[in-house]
Amino acid sequence: MCNAASSVITKADSSPSELALCADVKTKAKRNIQSCTDDFSGRPTKRSRQQEKLHGSDGDAVALPADIHPKDDADERHSVSKQCARYALETLSSGGFRTHSFGMLIGRNELQVLYYDRSVIAVCQPFKMFDTQLQSGQDLHEQRFIAMLICQQRASLVQRGIMESLMPDPFLEVYSTYTAAVAKGQPSLFAKRQIRLLVNNRPVVLTLGRIVMRQPGIIGRNTCVLEATSPEWEGLELIVKISWPPSSRVAENVFIDSIVKAVADAGDDAAWVLDHIPNLLHSQDFPLSEDSPGTRLRDYFEHGCTFAADKHFDYETRVCRVSVHERLYPMEKLTSGLQVAQVLFDVLQVHRWIYDHPRIIHRDMSIGNIMWHRRRGRIRGVLNDFDLSSFRDSTGASSKQRTGTRPFMAHELHQVDDDGQPPRHIYRHDLESLFYITTMLCCGYELQYGTPASDDSLRPVESSPYLSWYSMTDENLYTTKHKMMSTRKLAPKPHHSFSQFRDWLLDMFGQFSQGIAQRTFVEITTFASERRQYNAIATIEEESDDDFLLEDDSDEESSGEPSTDDPTVGSFDEATLGGFVTYPAFFKIMSTFGRHKRRGKHGIKTTTTFLDVMYPEAQED
């Protein structure tokens, strides 16, 4: 990997002026390194501690610890790695829109090139910049050092990770521009900046506003959602979403176009569906250029890389995708429990219709992906973000990464098989996600009435028992969720401002807990039946001295297979968790809201609110 590092960036012959510049840099670097090593004490010097904070405005980060690989301090090695990763995180998730970031880790007279993009972190083998004493191989080390300096100096904007084709980088010329923007607050980082799109073969300019949401991270989609305006869609409130999905994954606009087509084919009876999906106005991809480091790395991993111990690494190429939507609003802006209930019930229905007709399974149900807007004066729930969706009839994997938002994923999806693959995502997994969404809303938020429209009516509760789910590992989440479903005492208890959801939560919880209990019962009875069959065969083998007699006396019950006479053995329906987790069951639970009893003049009266029904009968699976 180290030998390919410079060729990954660029290939160029050095001019005499560049060689002279590098020689001057080399001389100064020798002097600086010598002054550092003269008083080396095993820890970073004062100079290196100050220089650790250096961060380039063009996407490169420099860290200067005492040694690249301290042999006696694993904690220090880990700390240095995290420090370098934080620089890359800032570049990729806090600054401009970048495809990748380079870093250089310098210790004593060794240098290590680091590369970060949204698919891989590549750490090159360290090499000596020069030796203070002449040694064999010195020329090779110095040639690498000089070649790296020339490549960095000659790298184009694309090779440095700067996406000029999307938006001129506002922080490229003067780094203080970035620090000043950050001082005003992250949401206004791109205010009044413009991005250039091509809509129906016509150039269209979008003026960006405040950042609504930005996912920090190195590996992954790193979605950024911003407010925007454009004369192309005058009169509409716009949101632009910029993300980095895998290029192998079906684009969100393909799923939405399929839904719209299915609605047109179904006629007026399905027109309601359009009120409950995003209004996608435009989608455009910005793929990596052929000369970008990401493209070169992909080719290198596919054809030019030799792995140890028969290992293999599949580089997942990603694409920058920009989509323009009509604005939707988050759940936090709803002002009553009835509104929350109707939005959740809307999403249950449209989710099933999409599952039945265009045959799409969403696979990323979360609080952030359930939104709302007003249509004809009424609040309508919207199932948003189809980036991780898949067609039910698709046979291939759409990504090398696990899908879903971890706190809301079905408990089974936190497990993997011996090959590291999670279970196949099925319909009831999304229903389980909907249960977690309802649970974490009702138990983790407080509904505050009379809140100004500019503020959130739903505010997080600090004492939420589910807050730790956001930081748990997959293994811990599986254990926690499975234990919750299997223990009645752990049934969710809503915040007092969501007391009207108590029946919803208990009934949903009951469906899952009964299904898991039924599956456990079937597993136990199946095991017991197989054990009886095994013992019966073993007894026959012990008592028989004649192979012919053993063959003649064998019957169906002693075949080693479970008996088909017992309906509890081998008859569990995993797709519906024994028939307990189904659309009709959830529809029945969620179609009414706020059941409570009041004592009046004529005795006890039960009050129930019936929610708007659009899709009462689902198709059979």
C-alpha positions in Angstrom: 0.0 0.0 0.0 2.8 2.4 0.9 4.4 2.1 -2.6 1.2 3.0 -4.2 0.6 6.0 -2.0 2.1 8.6 -4.3 0.7 7.2 -7.5 -2.8 7.2 -6.0 -2.5 11.0 -5.7 -1.0 11.9 -9.0 1.7 11.0 -11.5 4.1 13.8 -12.5 7.7 14.5 -13.5 9.4 17.0 -11.2 10.8 20.3 -12.7 14.1 21.7 -11.6 12.3 24.5 -9.6 10.3 21.9 -7.7 13.4 19.8 -6.9 15.1 23.0 -5.6 12.1 23.8 -3.5 12.1 20.2 -2.1 15.8 20.4 -1.4 15.2 23.5 0.6 12.4 21.9 2.5 14.5 18.8 3.2 17.4 21.0 4.6 15.0 22.9 6.9 13.3 19.6 8.0 16.6 18.0 8.9 17.4 21.0 11.1 14.0 20.9 12.8 14.0 17.1 13.3 17.6 17.2 14.8 16.5 19.9 17.3 13.5 17.7 18.3 15.5 14.5 18.7 18.4 16.1 20.7 16.1 16.5 23.8 13.8 13.6 23.1 12.4 12.2 26.3 9.8 9.7 25.0 6.9 12.2 25.1 5.9 14.9 22.7 8.0 18.1 23.1 6.5 21.5 23.7 7.0 22.3 20.0 5.2 19.1 18.9 2.3 19.7 21.2 1.7 23.0 19.6 2.1 21.7 16.1 -0.3 18.8 16.8 -3.1 21.4 16.4 -2.1 22.4 12.9 -4.8 21.8 10.4 -4.6 22.6 6.7 -7.4 24.4 4.9 -7.1 22.2 1.8 -8.2 19.0 3.5 -4.8 17.8 4.9 -4.1 17.3 8.5 -0.7 17.2 10.2 0.0 15.6 13.6 3.4 15.5 15.2 3.6 13.0 18.1 6.9 11.9 19.6 6.9 8.6 17.7 4.7 7.0 15.0 4.7 3.7 16.8 5.6 4.0 20.5 6.5 0.4 21.3 5.7 0.6 25.0 2.6 2.7 25.1 -0.6 1.2 23.5 -2.7 4.0 24.9 -0.5 6.7 23.3 -0.8 4.9 19.9 -4.5 4.8 20.2 -4.6 8.5 21.3 -2.6 9.5 18.2 -4.8 7.5 15.9 -7.9 9.1 17.3 -6.3 12.6 17.1 -5.7 12.1 13.4 -9.2 10.7 12.8 -10.6 13.8 14.5 -8.8 16.0 12.0 -10.3 13.9 9.1 -13.7 14.0 10.8 -13.6 17.8 10.9 -12.6 18.0 7.2 -15.3 15.5 6.0 -18.2 16.4 8.3 -17.7 20.0 9.4 -16.1 21.9 6.6 -16.9 22.0 2.9 -18.2 19.2 0.8 -15.1 16.9 0.4 -14.6 13.5 -1.2 -11.6 12.6 1.0 -9.0 13.9 3.3 -5.2 13.3 3.6 -3.2 13.3 6.8 0.5 13.1 7.6 1.8 11.6 10.8 5.3 12.6 11.6 7.5 11.1 14.4 11.2 11.8 14.7 12.4 11.4 11.1 9.6 9.0 9.9 6.5 10.0 8.0 3.3 8.1 7.5 0.6 9.1 5.0 -3.0 8.6 6.1 -6.0 8.6 3.8 -9.7 8.9 4.8 -12.8 8.7 2.6 -16.3 7.5 3.2 -15.5 3.9 2.4 -12.0 3.3 3.9 -9.3 4.5 6.2 -5.9 3.7 4.5 -2.8 3.8 6.7 0.5 3.6 4.6 3.7 2.1 5.9 5.9 4.7 7.4 9.1 5.7 5.7 12.2 7.8 6.7 12.3 11.3 5.3 16.1 11.1 5.5 18.9 9.9 7.7 21.2 12.1 9.7 23.9 9.5 8.9 24.5 8.0 5.5 23.0 4.5 5.3 22.3 2.1 2.5 18.9 2.7 1.1 19.0 6.4 2.1 18.4 7.6 -1.4 15.2 5.5 -1.7 13.8 7.0 1.4 14.6 10.6 0.4 13.2 10.0 -3.1 9.9 8.9 -1.6 9.8 12.0 0.7 10.5 14.3 -2.3 8.0 12.5 -4.5 5.4 12.9 -1.9 6.0 16.7 -1.5 5.9 17.1 -5.3 2.6 15.1 -5.6 1.0 17.1 -2.8 2.1 20.4 -4.5 0.9 19.3 -7.9 -2.4 17.7 -6.8 -5.5 19.2 -8.4 -8.5 20.4 -6.4 -10.2 17.1 -7.3 -7.2 15.1 -6.0 -7.2 17.1 -2.8 -10.9 16.2 -2.3 -12.5 19.5 -3.1 -15.8 19.3 -5.1 -15.6 22.4 -7.3 -18.2 20.9 -9.6 -20.8 21.0 -6.8 -19.9 24.2 -5.0 -16.8 26.5 -5.0 -15.2 25.8 -1.7 -15.8 28.9 0.5 -12.9 28.2 2.8 -10.2 27.4 0.3 -8.4 30.7 -0.1 -8.5 32.0 3.5 -8.8 29.6 6.3 -10.0 32.3 8.7 -13.2 32.4 6.6 -13.9 28.9 7.9 -13.1 29.8 11.5 -15.3 32.9 11.3 -18.2 30.9 9.9 -17.9 28.3 12.7 -17.9 31.0 15.3 -21.3 32.1 14.0 -22.6 28.6 14.6 -22.5 25.4 12.5 -26.1 25.8 11.1 -25.0 29.0 9.2 -21.8 27.5 7.8 -23.1 27.5 4.2 -25.6 30.4 4.4 -25.9 32.2 1.1 -23.5 29.8 -0.7 -24.7 28.4 -4.0 -24.6 25.0 -5.6 -25.0 24.3 -9.3 -27.3 21.6 -10.6 -28.5 20.5 -14.0 -32.3 20.2 -14.2 -33.8 18.9 -17.5 -30.5 19.9 -19.2 -30.8 23.4 -17.9 -28.4 24.9 -15.3 -30.1 25.7 -12.0 -28.6 27.5 -9.0 -29.7 26.7 -5.4 -28.9 29.2 -2.7 -28.3 27.4 0.6 -29.6 28.4 4.0 -29.1 27.0 7.4 -28.1 23.4 8.1 -31.0 21.4 9.4 -29.1 18.2 10.0 -25.6 16.9 9.4 -24.4 13.5 10.3 -20.8 13.5 11.6 -18.7 10.6 10.5 -15.9 9.3 8.3 -17.3 6.0 7.0 -20.9 6.1 5.7 -23.4 8.3 4.0 -22.6 11.5 6.0 -26.0 13.1 5.1 -26.3 16.9 5.2 -29.7 18.5 5.0 -30.0 22.2 4.4 -32.6 24.8 3.7 -32.5 26.2 0.2 -34.2 28.5 -2.3 -34.3 28.6 -6.1 -36.3 30.4 -8.7 -36.8 27.0 -10.4 -39.3 26.0 -7.6 -40.5 29.4 -6.5 -43.2 29.4 -3.9 -42.1 26.1 -2.3 -40.2 25.6 0.8 -37.1 23.6 -0.2 -34.7 21.2 1.4 -31.6 19.9 -0.3 -30.0 16.7 0.9 -26.4 15.9 0.1 -25.2 12.4 1.0 -22.7 9.7 0.0 -24.6 6.4 -0.6 -22.8 3.4 -2.2 -22.9 3.6 -6.0 -24.2 0.0 -6.0 -27.3 0.9 -4.1 -30.6 1.7 -5.9 -31.1 5.5 -5.7 -33.9 7.0 -3.7 -35.5 8.6 -6.7 -36.0 5.2 -8.3 -38.1 4.0 -5.4 -40.2 7.2 -5.3 -40.7 7.0 -9.1 -41.9 3.4 -8.6 -44.4 4.4 -5.9 -45.7 7.3 -8.1 -46.2 4.9 -11.0 -47.9 2.3 -8.8 -50.3 5.0 -7.6 -51.1 6.0 -11.2 -51.7 2.3 -12.1 -54.0 1.8 -9.1 -56.2 4.8 -9.9 -58.0 7.3 -7.7 -58.4 4.8 -4.8 -54.6 5.1 -4.2 -54.3 8.9 -4.7 -54.0 9.3 -0.9 -50.5 7.7 -1.0 -49.0 10.7 -2.6 -49.7 12.8 0.6 -47.6 10.4 2.6 -44.3 10.1 0.6 -41.6 12.8 0.0 -42.2 15.2 -2.9 -38.8 14.7 -4.7 -38.2 17.5 -7.1 -34.8 16.7 -8.4 -32.0 14.2 -7.9 -28.5 14.4 -9.4 -25.3 12.3 -8.9 -21.7 13.6 -8.8 -19.6 10.5 -9.3 -15.9 10.4 -8.5 -13.6 11.4 -11.5 -11.3 8.8 -13.0 -8.3 10.7 -11.6 -9.6 10.9 -8.0 -7.8 8.9 -5.2 -11.1 7.0 -4.6 -11.2 5.7 -8.1 -7.5 4.8 -8.0 -8.0 3.0 -4.7 -10.9 1.0 -6.1 -8.8 -0.2 -9.0 -5.8 -0.9 -6.7 -7.8 -3.1 -4.3 -9.5 -4.9 -7.3 -6.4 -5.6 -9.4 -3.1 -4.4 -7.9 -3.2 -5.3 -4.2 -1.8 -8.4 -2.6 -3.4 -9.4 0.7 -1.9 -11.5 3.4 -3.5 -14.8 4.6 -5.8 -15.1 1.6 -7.7 -12.0 2.9 -9.7 -9.7 0.6 -11.1 -6.2 0.8 -13.9 -4.9 -1.3 -13.7 -1.2 -1.7 -17.2 0.2 -1.7 -17.4 3.1 -4.2 -19.7 5.9 -3.2 -21.3 8.7 -5.1 -22.2 12.2 -4.0 -26.0 12.5 -4.4 -27.8 15.8 -4.3 -31.6 15.7 -4.0 -34.1 18.6 -3.7 -37.3 18.0 -1.8 -40.3 20.0 -0.7 -39.8 20.6 3.0 -41.1 18.3 5.6 -41.3 18.8 9.4 -40.0 16.6 12.2 -42.1 14.9 14.9 -40.8 17.4 17.4 -42.9 20.2 15.8 -46.2 18.4 16.5 -48.3 20.0 19.2 -50.6 17.3 20.6 -50.8 13.6 21.3 -53.6 13.2 18.7 -51.3 14.6 16.0 -48.5 12.3 16.9 -50.9 9.3 16.9 -52.3 10.2 13.4 -48.8 10.7 11.9 -47.7 7.2 13.2 -50.9 5.6 12.0 -50.5 7.3 8.6 -47.0 5.9 8.3 -48.1 2.4 9.3 -50.7 2.4 6.4 -48.5 4.0 3.7 -45.6 1.7 4.6 -47.8 -1.4 4.1 -49.3 0.0 0.8 -45.8 0.5 -0.5 -44.8 -3.0 0.6 -47.8 -4.5 -1.2 -47.9 -2.6 -4.5 -44.5 -1.4 -5.8 -43.2 -4.2 -3.4 -40.7 -2.0 -1.6 -39.5 -2.6 2.0 -38.3 0.6 3.7 -35.6 -0.9 6.1 -34.8 2.3 7.9 -37.7 3.2 10.1 -36.6 5.8 12.7 -37.9 8.9 14.5 -35.9 11.0 12.1 -37.5 9.3 9.0 -41.1 9.8 10.1 -42.1 13.4 9.3 -45.2 15.4 8.4 -46.6 18.2 6.3 -50.0 19.8 5.8 -52.2 18.8 2.9 -55.6 20.5 2.4 -55.5 21.8 5.9 -54.8 18.5 7.6 -51.6 17.1 9.1 -50.4 14.0 7.1 -47.6 11.7 8.2 -44.8 11.1 5.7 -42.5 8.1 5.4 -39.2 9.7 4.5 -35.8 8.7 3.3 -35.7 5.6 1.0 -31.9 5.6 0.7 -31.7 2.1 2.4 -34.8 0.6 0.9 -34.9 -2.4 -1.4 -37.3 -4.1 -3.8 -38.8 -7.3 -2.3 -38.0 -9.2 -5.4 -34.4 -8.2 -5.5 -32.0 -11.1 -4.8 -28.6 -9.3 -4.5 -27.2 -7.4 -1.5 -27.6 -3.6 -2.1 -24.7 -2.7 0.2 -21.8 -4.1 2.2 -23.0 -2.3 5.3 -25.7 -3.3 7.8 -28.9 -1.3 7.1 -31.0 0.6 9.6 -30.6 3.2 12.4 -29.2 1.2 15.3 -31.5 2.2 18.3 -34.6 1.5 16.2 -33.5 -1.7 14.4 -35.3 -5.0 15.1 -33.4 -7.0 17.7 -32.6 -9.9 15.4 -30.8 -7.5 13.0 -28.1 -6.8 15.6 -26.8 -10.4 15.1 -24.7 -11.7 12.3 -23.9 -15.3 11.0 -20.5 -16.9 10.7 -19.9 -15.0 7.5 -20.7 -11.6 9.2 -24.0 -11.2 7.5 -27.2 -10.1 9.4 -30.5 -11.9 8.8 -32.6 -11.0 5.8 -34.7 -7.9 6.5 -38.5 -8.8 6.5 -41.7 -6.9 7.0 -42.1 -7.6 10.7 -38.7 -6.1 11.3 -40.0 -2.7 10.2 -43.0 -3.2 12.5 -40.6 -3.8 15.4 -38.9 -0.6 14.5 -42.2 1.2 14.6 -42.8 -0.2 18.1 -39.4 1.2 19.2 -40.2 4.6 17.6 -43.4 4.8 19.5 -41.7 3.6 22.7 -38.8 6.1 22.5 -41.2 9.0 21.6 -43.6 8.3 24.5 -41.0 7.4 27.1 -38.1 9.7 26.0 -40.0 12.9 25.2 -42.2 15.3 27.0 -45.1 16.9 25.2 -45.3 20.6 26.2 -48.5 22.4 25.3 -48.7 26.1 24.4 -45.1 26.1 22.9 -44.4 28.9 20.3 -44.4 27.7 16.8 -40.7 28.4 16.4 -39.8 26.0 19.3 -40.1 22.2 19.6 -43.2 20.9 21.4 -41.6 17.5 22.0 -38.5 17.9 24.2 -36.2 15.1 25.3 -36.4 13.8 28.8 -33.0 13.4 30.5 -34.1 10.4 32.5 -35.2 8.4 29.5 -34.4 4.7 30.1 -33.7 4.3 26.4 -31.1 7.1 26.0 -28.3 4.6 26.3 -29.5 2.7 23.2 -27.9 5.5 21.0 -24.4 4.5 22.2 -24.7 0.7 22.6 -23.0 -1.9 20.5 -25.0 -4.3 18.3 -24.3 -7.1 20.7 -25.5 -5.1 23.7 -28.6 -3.9 21.9 -29.6 -7.4 20.9 -29.3 -8.6 24.5 -31.2 -5.5 25.9 -34.0 -5.6 23.4 -34.5 -9.4 23.6 -34.6 -9.2 27.4 -37.1 -6.4 27.2 -39.4 -8.4 24.9 -39.2 -11.5 27.1 -39.8 -9.8 30.4 -43.3 -8.4 31.2 -41.9 -6.2 33.9 -39.8 -4.3 31.3 -42.9 -3.2 29.3 -42.5 0.5 28.4 -44.1 3.1 30.6 -44.9 6.4 28.9 -44.2 9.8 30.2 -47.2 11.3 31.8 -47.7 13.8 28.9 -48.1 10.7 26.6 -50.3 8.7 29.0 -52.9 8.3 26.2 -50.4 6.0 24.4 -50.4 3.5 27.2 -52.8 1.1 25.5 -50.8 1.3 22.3 -47.5 0.5 24.0 -48.8 -2.4 26.1 -50.7 -3.9 23.2 -47.7 -3.7 20.8 -45.4 -5.0 23.5 -47.8 -7.9 24.1 -47.7 -8.9 20.4 -44.0 -9.2 20.4 -43.6 -10.8 23.9 -46.3 -13.5 23.0 -44.6 -14.2 19.7 -41.2 -14.6 21.3 -42.6 -16.8 24.0 -44.4 -19.0 21.4 -41.2 -19.3 19.4 -39.3 -20.4 22.6 -42.0 -22.9 23.3 -41.8 -24.4 19.8 -38.0 -24.6 20.0 -38.2 -26.4 23.3 -40.9 -28.9 22.2 -39.1 -29.5 18.9 -35.8 -30.2 20.8 -37.6 -32.5 23.2 -39.3 -34.3 20.3 -36.0 -34.8 18.5 -34.4 -36.0 21.7 -37.2 -38.6 22.1 -36.7 -39.8 18.6 -32.9 -40.0 19.1 -33.4 -42.0 22.3 -35.8 -44.3 20.6 -33.3 -45.1 17.8 -30.6 -45.6 20.4 -32.7 -48.1 22.3 -33.6 -50.1 19.2 -29.9 -50.2 18.2 -28.9 -51.5 21.7 -31.7 -54.2 21.8 -31.3 -55.4 18.2 -28.6 -57.9 17.3 -29.8 -58.2 13.7 -29.4 -55.4 11.1 -32.3 -56.9 9.1 -34.6 -56.7 12.2 -33.5 -53.1 12.8 -34.4 -52.2 9.2 -37.8 -53.9 9.4 -38.7 -52.5 12.7 -37.9 -48.9 11.8 -41.0 -46.7 11.3 -41.9 -43.1 10.7 -41.7 -42.2 14.4 -38.2 -43.5 14.8 -36.8 -41.8 11.7 -35.0 -39.2 13.7 -37.3 -36.4 12.3 -39.9 -34.5 14.4 -43.3 -36.1 14.5 -45.8 -34.4 12.2 -48.6 -35.3 14.6 -47.6 -32.6 17.1 -48.8 -29.2 15.7 -46.4 -27.3 18.0 -43.3 -29.0 16.5 -41.6 -27.3 13.5 -44.7 -25.2 12.7 -43.6 -21.8 13.8 -44.1 -18.9 11.3 -41.0 -16.8 11.6 -42.3 -14.2 9.1 -45.0 -13.1 11.5 -43.5 -14.3 14.8 -46.1 -17.0 15.1 -48.9 -14.9 13.7 -48.6 -12.2 16.4 -46.7 -9.5 14.5 -48.8 -8.6 11.5 -50.3 -5.6 9.8 -53.9 -6.4 10.8 -52.7 -6.7 14.5 -51.0 -3.3 14.4 -53.8 -1.7 12.4 -56.3 -2.8 15.1 -54.1 -1.4 17.9 -53.3 1.9 16.2 -56.6 2.8 14.5 -58.1 4.0 17.8 -56.5 6.4 20.2 -56.9 7.6 23.8 -59.3 5.0 25.1 -60.1 5.9 28.7 -63.1 5.7 31.0 -65.0 8.6 32.7 -67.7 8.4 35.3 -70.8 10.4 34.5 -74.4 10.7 35.5 -75.3 7.5 33.6 -72.4 5.5 34.8 -69.0 4.8 33.3 -68.5 6.0 29.8 -65.6 5.0 27.5 -64.2 7.6 25.1 -62.3 6.6 22.0 -60.9 8.6 19.1 -61.0 6.9 15.7 -58.1 7.9 13.5 -58.2 8.4 9.7 -58.2 5.1 7.8 -56.8 4.9 4.3 -55.7 1.2 3.9 -57.8 -1.1 6.0 -57.0 -4.4 4.2 -53.5 -5.4 3.3 -52.7 -8.0 0.6 -51.7 -11.5 1.6 -47.9 -12.1 1.7 
